[in-house]
Amino acid sequence: MKSTRRSAILGSLAATTGVAAASQSLVGCSPGEAPPGSPLTKVTVLGVIHRTHRSSTAYSLEVLREAVRRAKPDVILTEIPPDRIGEAIRGFQETGEVTEPRARIFPEYTDVVFPLSREMDFELVGTAGWTQAIADDRSAALSAIENDPARASQWQEHQDARAAYAQLVRGRGDDPRFIHTLEYDVAVQRAQTPYQIYFDPDLGQGGWTKINRAHTDLINAALDAISGQGLNALVMFGAWHKYMIERSLGFRGDIERLDPLALFA
């Protein structure tokens, strides 16, 4: 990353392994509030489609790359855990490749964001609540549910909701102009409702409610840490998390929400 005024402003945030700790530097400010007269943080929530970026024409890696360029972020809040982001950055700076296991599975970072860091001036912050233990526990719990005859009706309702979603978004599920609409968010929420209602108690920290709360807590802590500085923040997460993130941001008085559709004009 380039050494500039913005890098200096964000240095303490990027250097921390937990963004929640960085947020404590805002003495005298309640979370989500900036001192009177301070400029608002501009926030864009950009839904990404992970590996599908490599096969999609509508939302290809090049389309995403241009969207990030148009966003001109000072900071990108990533779907990489706080304890992994530093290693991902170091590896890329040393070898030109992203080798950190959690980060390297996401082409939006390996093929777009990290390479763009050579030409653009932004900081990367890890704001994902996932851990490998959470992922492993969730997989085991879902397998048990799927194979439990007593829960066959719940599993079928979950599958039916996913099928209805697939039918609704057919032919446009990878279109960024559709992904960044209320219609898309409503469709995702409906698709996840049986999963959330029936399986959250079994999935613990990996349940839909708790994992999204973990993500949004980290996102909001990162925004607290840069509040009042007039910076431009780009939140890049899997598109299914977008409605949960947007909902959590609705309580903040220190940000200006920007329309992501403007990045795909």
Backbone hydrogen bonds in HBPLUS format (Angstrom, degrees):
<---DONOR---> <-ACCEPTOR-->    atom                        ^
c    i                          cat <-CA-CA->   ^        H-A-AA   ^      H-
h    n   atom  resd res      DA  || num        DHA   H-A  angle D-A-AA Bond
n    s   type  num  typ     dist DA aas  dist angle  dist       angle   num
A0008-ALA N   A0004-THR O   2.97 MM   4  6.30 151.5  2.05 149.5 157.5     1
A0009-ILE N   A0005-ARG O   2.95 MM   4  6.28 156.6  2.00 150.9 157.4     2
A0010-LEU N   A0006-ARG O   2.95 MM   4  6.15 154.5  2.01 149.2 155.8     3
A0011-GLY N   A0007-SER O   2.83 MM   4  5.62 109.1  2.34 135.9 152.1     4
A0011-GLY N   A0008-ALA O   3.27 MM   3  4.96 152.4  2.35  94.2 102.4     5
A0013-LEU N   A0010-LEU O   3.01 MM   3  5.31 121.2  2.36 106.2 121.4     6
A0014-ALA N   A0010-LEU O   2.96 MM   4  6.21 166.6  1.98 166.3 170.1     7
A0015-ALA N   A0011-GLY O   2.99 MM   4  6.03 147.7  2.09 147.8 156.7     8
A0016-THR N   A0013-LEU O   3.36 MM   3  5.64 146.2  2.49 102.8 111.3     9
A0021-ALA N   A0018-GLY O   3.07 MM   3  5.71 138.4  2.24 115.6 124.4    10
A0022-ALA N   A0019-VAL O   3.06 MM   3  5.02 116.9  2.47  93.6 109.1    11
A0023-SER N   A0019-VAL O   3.14 MM   4  6.44 144.0  2.28 147.7 156.7    12
A0024-GLN N   A0021-ALA O   3.18 MM   3  5.59 152.9  2.26 107.7 115.2    13
A0025-SER N   A0022-ALA O   3.11 MM   3  5.86 170.0  2.12 121.8 124.7    14
A0026-LEU N   A0023-SER O   3.32 MM   3  6.07 172.9  2.33 119.9 121.6    15
A0027-VAL N   A0025-SER O   2.99 MM   2  5.68 127.6  2.28 107.8  92.5    16
A0029-CYS N   A0026-LEU O   3.42 MM   3  5.84 163.4  2.45 130.0 128.1    17
A0033-GLU N   A0030-SER O   3.00 MM   3  5.49 145.9  2.12 146.5 143.5    18
A0253-GLY N   A0032-GLY O   2.89 MM 221  5.80 155.7  1.95 155.2 160.2    19
A0038-SER N   A0035-PRO O   2.98 MM   3  5.55 158.8  2.03 143.8 144.4    20
A0041-THR N   A0254-ASP O   3.01 MM 213  6.38 166.1  2.03 151.5 149.2    21
A0256-GLU N   A0041-THR O   2.78 MM 215  6.04 153.7  1.85 146.6 149.1    22
A0042-LYS N   A0231-LEU O   2.91 MM 189  6.30 151.6  1.99 160.1 165.3    23
A0233-ALA N   A0042-LYS O   2.68 MM 191  5.96 162.8  1.71 172.9 178.8    24
A0043-VAL N   A0256-GLU O   2.89 MM 213  6.03 165.1  1.91 150.7 154.2    25
A0258-LEU N   A0043-VAL O   2.84 MM 215  5.84 167.4  1.85 151.8 151.9    26
A0044-THR N   A0233-ALA O   2.99 MM 189  6.45 155.1  2.05 158.8 166.9    27
A0235-VAL N   A0044-THR O   2.81 MM 191  6.09 170.7  1.81 164.6 167.9    28
A0046-LEU N   A0235-VAL O   2.71 MM 189  5.84 167.7  1.73 166.8 171.2    29
A0237-PHE N   A0046-LEU O   3.32 MM 191  6.67 149.8  2.42 151.4 160.1    30
A0048-VAL N   A0237-PHE O   2.86 MM 189  5.88 157.2  1.92 141.5 147.0    31
A0239-ALA N   A0048-VAL O   2.86 MM 191  5.11 152.9  1.94 156.2 148.9    32
A0052-THR N   A0049-ILE O   3.06 MM   3  5.55 141.2  2.21 146.6 139.1    33
A0053-HIS N   A0050-HIS O   3.05 MM   3  5.94 165.1  2.07 126.2 130.4    34
A0054-ARG N   A0051-ARG O   3.00 MM   3  5.78 156.2  2.06 120.1 125.9    35
A0055-SER N   A0052-THR O   3.09 MM   3  5.34 143.6  2.23 105.8 115.5    36
A0056-SER N   A0052-THR O   2.88 MM   4  5.85 144.3  2.00 159.1 169.3    37
A0064-LEU N   A0060-SER O   2.96 MM   4  6.27 162.3  1.99 152.4 157.1    38
A0065-ARG N   A0061-LEU O   2.79 MM   4  5.95 154.6  1.86 142.9 150.9    39
A0066-GLU N   A0062-GLU O   2.98 MM   4  6.19 159.6  2.03 148.5 152.5    40
A0067-ALA N   A0063-VAL O   3.03 MM   4  6.28 149.3  2.13 142.6 151.5    41
A0068-VAL N   A0064-LEU O   2.98 MM   4  6.30 156.7  2.03 156.2 161.1    42
A0069-ARG N   A0065-ARG O   3.05 MM   4  6.35 157.6  2.11 145.9 152.4    43
A0070-ARG N   A0066-GLU O   2.92 MM   4  6.17 156.4  1.98 147.3 153.5    44
A0071-ALA N   A0067-ALA O   2.95 MM   4  6.17 143.6  2.08 142.6 152.9    45
A0072-LYS N   A0068-VAL O   3.26 MM   4  6.52 140.7  2.42 146.6 154.5    46
A0074-ASP N   A0232-ASN O   2.74 MM 158  5.16 167.1  1.76 144.9 149.4    47
A0123-GLU N   A0074-ASP O   2.93 MM  49  6.34 146.0  2.05 132.0 139.0    48
A0075-VAL N   A0232-ASN O   3.29 MM 157  6.61 153.7  2.37 155.4 155.4    49
A0234-LEU N   A0075-VAL O   2.94 MM 159  6.33 163.6  1.96 159.5 164.9    50
A0076-ILE N   A0123-GLU O   2.81 MM  47  6.23 158.9  1.85 167.2 174.4    51
A0125-VAL N   A0076-ILE O   3.01 MM  49  6.24 158.8  2.05 166.8 164.2    52
A0077-LEU N   A0234-LEU O   2.82 MM 157  6.15 155.0  1.88 148.6 157.2    53
A0236-MET N   A0077-LEU O   2.98 MM 159  6.12 165.4  2.00 160.3 164.4    54
A0078-THR N   A0125-VAL O   2.89 MM  47  5.99 174.3  1.89 176.5 177.6    55
A0127-THR N   A0078-THR O   3.05 MM  49  5.62 153.0  2.13 144.3 150.6    56
A0128-ALA N   A0080-ILE O   3.24 MM  48  5.01 157.9  2.29 111.8 110.5    57
A0084-ARG N   A0081-PRO O   2.97 MM   3  5.35 163.9  1.99 118.0 122.3    58
A0085-ILE N   A0081-PRO O   3.22 MM   4  6.37 138.5  2.40 157.9 169.6    59
A0088-ALA N   A0084-ARG O   3.08 MM   4  6.33 157.4  2.13 153.6 160.5    60
A0089-ILE N   A0085-ILE O   2.95 MM   4  6.20 160.0  1.99 153.3 158.0    61
A0090-ARG N   A0086-GLY O   2.93 MM   4  6.15 166.6  1.95 151.2 155.2    62
A0091-GLY N   A0087-GLU O   2.92 MM   4  6.00 166.9  1.93 149.7 153.5    63
A0092-PHE N   A0088-ALA O   3.12 MM   4  6.27 158.8  2.16 143.8 149.3    64
A0093-GLN N   A0089-ILE O   2.94 MM   4  6.17 162.0  1.97 155.1 160.2    65
A0094-GLU N   A0090-ARG O   2.96 MM   4  6.14 147.8  2.07 149.6 158.1    66
A0095-THR N   A0091-GLY O   2.90 MM   4  5.92 159.3  1.94 151.6 156.8    67
A0096-GLY N   A0092-PHE O   2.71 MM   4  4.47 141.1  1.86 123.1 132.5    68
A0104-ARG N   A0100-GLU O   2.92 MM   4  5.89 160.2  1.96 168.0 174.6    69
A0106-PHE N   A0103-ALA O   3.14 MM   3  5.86 168.1  2.16 122.8 126.3    70
A0109-TYR N   A0106-PHE O   3.01 MM   3  5.70 154.4  2.08 118.0 124.9    71
A0110-THR N   A0106-PHE O   3.08 MM   4  6.36 168.7  2.10 155.6 155.7    72
A0111-ASP N   A0107-PRO O   2.89 MM   4  5.11 154.8  1.95 127.6 136.0    73
A0113-VAL N   A0108-GLU O   3.08 MM   5  6.35 164.3  2.10 136.7 141.3    74
A0114-PHE N   A0109-TYR O   2.94 MM   5  5.68 168.8  1.95 147.5 151.3    75
A0116-LEU N   A0112-VAL O   2.95 MM   4  6.02 153.0  2.03 148.8 157.3    76
A0117-SER N   A0113-VAL O   3.06 MM   4  6.30 128.5  2.33 143.3 156.6    77
A0117-SER N   A0114-PHE O   3.05 MM   3  5.17 138.7  2.23 100.8 112.8    78
A0118-ARG N   A0115-PRO O   3.16 MM   3  5.83 164.9  2.19 115.3 120.0    79
A0119-GLU N   A0116-LEU O   2.96 MM   3  5.46 146.9  2.08 112.3 121.3    80
A0120-MET N   A0116-LEU O   2.84 MM   4  5.89 144.1  1.97 158.6 170.4    81
A0135-ALA N   A0131-THR O   3.07 MM   4  6.39 163.6  2.09 152.0 156.0    82
A0136-ASP N   A0132-GLN O   2.88 MM   4  6.10 161.1  1.91 152.7 157.6    83
A0137-ASP N   A0133-ALA O   2.92 MM   4  6.06 164.2  1.95 149.9 154.5    84
A0138-ARG N   A0134-ILE O   2.92 MM   4  6.07 158.1  1.97 149.9 156.1    85
A0139-SER N   A0135-ALA O   3.05 MM   4  6.24 162.7  2.08 148.0 152.3    86
A0140-ALA N   A0136-ASP O   3.08 MM   4  6.30 162.1  2.11 150.2 154.7    87
A0141-ALA N   A0137-ASP O   2.97 MM   4  6.14 160.3  2.00 148.3 153.9    88
A0142-LEU N   A0138-ARG O   2.89 MM   4  6.08 164.2  1.91 157.0 160.8    89
A0143-SER N   A0139-SER O   3.03 MM   4  6.16 154.2  2.10 144.1 151.1    90
A0144-ALA N   A0140-ALA O   3.07 MM   4  6.32 154.0  2.14 144.9 151.6    91
A0145-ILE N   A0141-ALA O   2.99 MM   4  6.27 155.8  2.05 148.7 155.4    92
A0146-GLU N   A0142-LEU O   2.90 MM   4  6.06 167.7  1.92 152.3 155.5    93
A0147-ASN N   A0143-SER O   3.18 MM   4  6.29 144.3  2.32 140.7 149.0    94
A0148-ASP N   A0145-ILE O   3.15 MM   3  5.18 168.1  2.16 110.9 112.5    95
A0151-ARG N   A0148-ASP O   2.90 MM   3  5.51 160.3  1.94 120.7 127.4    96
A0152-ALA N   A0149-PRO O   3.28 MM   3  5.11 165.9  2.30 108.4 107.6    97
A0155-TRP N   A0151-ARG O   3.00 MM   4  6.30 165.6  2.02 159.4 163.4    98
A0156-GLN N   A0152-ALA O   2.88 MM   4  6.04 154.0  1.95 145.6 153.3    99
A0157-GLU N   A0153-SER O   2.97 MM   4  6.15 154.7  2.04 142.6 149.0   100
A0158-HIS N   A0154-GLN O   3.00 MM   4  6.27 154.9  2.06 148.2 155.1   101
A0159-GLN N   A0155-TRP O   2.91 MM   4  6.22 157.6  1.96 147.9 153.8   102
A0160-ASP N   A0156-GLN O   2.81 MM   4  6.02 156.4  1.86 150.8 157.5   103
A0161-ALA N   A0157-GLU O   2.98 MM   4  6.16 152.8  2.06 144.3 150.9   104
A0162-ARG N   A0158-HIS O   3.11 MM   4  6.40 154.9  2.18 146.3 152.8   105
A0163-ALA N   A0159-GLN O   2.92 MM   4  6.17 151.7  2.00 145.8 154.2   106
A0164-ALA N   A0160-ASP O   2.90 MM   4  6.13 153.7  1.97 147.0 153.8   107
A0165-TYR N   A0161-ALA O   3.05 MM   4  6.27 151.7  2.14 141.3 148.8   108
A0166-ALA N   A0162-ARG O   2.96 MM   4  6.25 162.4  1.99 148.1 152.5   109
A0167-GLN N   A0163-ALA O   3.00 MM   4  6.25 153.8  2.07 147.2 153.8   110
A0168-LEU N   A0164-ALA O   3.00 MM   4  6.19 157.9  2.05 145.9 151.8   111
A0169-VAL N   A0165-TYR O   2.98 MM   4  6.23 157.7  2.03 160.6 165.4   112
A0170-ARG N   A0167-GLN O   3.44 MM   3  5.22 158.4  2.49  96.8 102.9   113
A0172-ARG N   A0169-VAL O   2.84 MM   3  5.43 163.4  1.87 146.4 147.4   114
A0173-GLY N   A0169-VAL O   2.90 MM   4  4.90 111.4  2.39 161.1 153.3   115
A0175-ASP N   A0172-ARG O   3.10 MM   3  5.04 167.1  2.12 110.6 111.5   116
A0178-PHE N   A0175-ASP O   2.92 MM   3  5.36 145.8  2.04 112.7 122.9   117
A0179-ILE N   A0175-ASP O   2.84 MM   4  6.07 167.0  1.86 158.9 163.4   118
A0180-HIS N   A0176-PRO O   3.19 MM   4  6.02 152.7  2.26 135.2 139.7   119
A0185-ASP N   A0181-THR O   3.29 MM   4  6.63 164.3  2.32 145.8 149.5   120
A0186-VAL N   A0182-LEU O   2.89 MM   4  6.12 160.5  1.93 158.5 163.3   121
A0187-ALA N   A0183-GLU O   3.03 MM   4  6.22 155.4  2.09 144.4 151.3   122
A0188-VAL N   A0184-TYR O   2.93 MM   4  6.26 156.9  1.99 155.7 161.7   123
A0189-GLN N   A0185-ASP O   2.96 MM   4  6.18 163.7  1.98 149.5 154.1   124
A0190-ARG N   A0186-VAL O   3.00 MM   4  6.22 160.3  2.04 150.5 155.2   125
A0191-ALA N   A0187-ALA O   2.99 MM   4  6.18 155.3  2.05 144.1 151.3   126
A0192-GLN N   A0188-VAL O   2.97 MM   4  6.21 141.6  2.12 149.2 159.3   127
A0193-THR N   A0189-GLN O   3.09 MM   4  6.10 117.7  2.49 139.7 154.1   128
A0193-THR N   A0190-ARG O   3.30 MM   3  5.22 151.1  2.38  98.0 106.2   129
A0196-GLN N   A0192-GLN O   2.83 MM   4  5.96 158.3  1.87 159.2 165.8   130
A0197-ILE N   A0193-THR O   2.88 MM   4  6.02 169.3  1.89 160.0 162.7   131
A0198-TYR N   A0194-PRO O   2.85 MM   4  5.77 168.8  1.87 153.2 156.9   132
A0199-PHE N   A0195-TYR O   3.02 MM   4  5.41 149.9  2.11 130.8 140.2   133
A0202-ASP N   A0199-PHE O   2.93 MM   3  5.33 131.5  2.17 112.2 125.5   134
A0203-LEU N   A0199-PHE O   3.09 MM   4  6.24 142.3  2.24 155.3 166.6   135
A0203-LEU N   A0200-ASP O   3.19 MM   3  5.21 130.3  2.45  99.4 112.3   136
A0206-GLY N   A0203-LEU O   2.92 MM   3  5.18 147.9  2.03 142.0 136.2   137
A0207-GLY N   A0204-GLY O   3.05 MM   3  5.48 168.0  2.07 116.1 119.2   138
A0211-ILE N   A0207-GLY O   2.85 MM   4  5.87 170.4  1.86 165.5 168.5   139
A0212-ASN N   A0208-TRP O   3.29 MM   4  6.10 155.9  2.35 132.5 139.2   140
A0213-ARG N   A0209-THR O   3.03 MM   4  6.20 146.7  2.15 140.6 150.4   141
A0214-ALA N   A0210-LYS O   2.89 MM   4  6.14 150.6  1.98 144.6 152.5   142
A0215-HIS N   A0211-ILE O   2.96 MM   4  6.26 157.4  2.01 146.6 152.1   143
A0216-THR N   A0212-ASN O   2.86 MM   4  6.05 172.2  1.87 151.3 153.6   144
A0217-ASP N   A0213-ARG O   2.85 MM   4  5.89 149.0  1.95 145.1 153.1   145
A0218-LEU N   A0214-ALA O   3.28 MM   4  6.44 159.7  2.32 142.8 147.3   146
A0219-ILE N   A0215-HIS O   2.92 MM   4  6.22 158.3  1.97 152.4 159.5   147
A0220-ASN N   A0216-THR O   2.90 MM   4  5.92 165.9  1.92 144.3 148.3   148
A0221-ALA N   A0217-ASP O   2.93 MM   4  6.07 148.2  2.03 140.6 149.9   149
A0222-ALA N   A0218-LEU O   3.00 MM   4  6.20 153.7  2.07 145.4 151.8   150
A0223-LEU N   A0219-ILE O   3.00 MM   4  6.33 153.4  2.07 146.5 154.2   151
A0224-ASP N   A0220-ASN O   2.83 MM   4  6.05 147.3  1.93 142.7 152.0   152
A0225-ALA N   A0221-ALA O   3.08 MM   4  6.33 148.5  2.19 141.6 149.1   153
A0226-ILE N   A0223-LEU O   3.28 MM   3  5.36 141.7  2.43  98.5 108.5   154
A0227-SER N   A0224-ASP O   3.27 MM   3  5.05 162.1  2.30 100.2 105.4   155
A0241-HIS N   A0238-GLY O   2.91 MM   3  5.71 153.2  1.98 125.8 133.1   156
A0242-LYS N   A0239-ALA O   3.14 MM   3  5.16 153.6  2.21 102.2 110.4   157
A0244-MET N   A0241-HIS O   3.12 MM   3  5.53 124.2  2.45 109.2 122.7   158
A0245-ILE N   A0241-HIS O   3.08 MM   4  6.36 157.0  2.14 156.0 163.3   159
A0246-GLU N   A0242-LYS O   2.86 MM   4  6.06 170.2  1.87 160.1 162.5   160
A0247-ARG N   A0243-TYR O   3.02 MM   4  6.06 152.9  2.10 135.7 143.2   161
A0248-SER N   A0244-MET O   3.12 MM   4  6.37 154.8  2.19 142.9 148.7   162
A0249-LEU N   A0245-ILE O   3.09 MM   4  6.37 145.6  2.21 149.8 159.3   163
A0250-GLY N   A0247-ARG O   3.22 MM   3  5.35 145.1  2.35  99.9 109.8   164
A0252-ARG N   A0249-LEU O   3.05 MM   3  5.55 169.7  2.06 120.5 123.4   165
A0262-ALA N   A0259-ASP O   3.16 MM   3  5.93 156.8  2.22 118.5 123.8   166
A0263-LEU N   A0260-PRO O   2.88 MM   3  5.49 157.3  1.94 116.8 124.1   167
A0264-PHE N   A0261-LEU O   3.02 MM   3  5.42 165.0  2.05 114.7 119.5   168
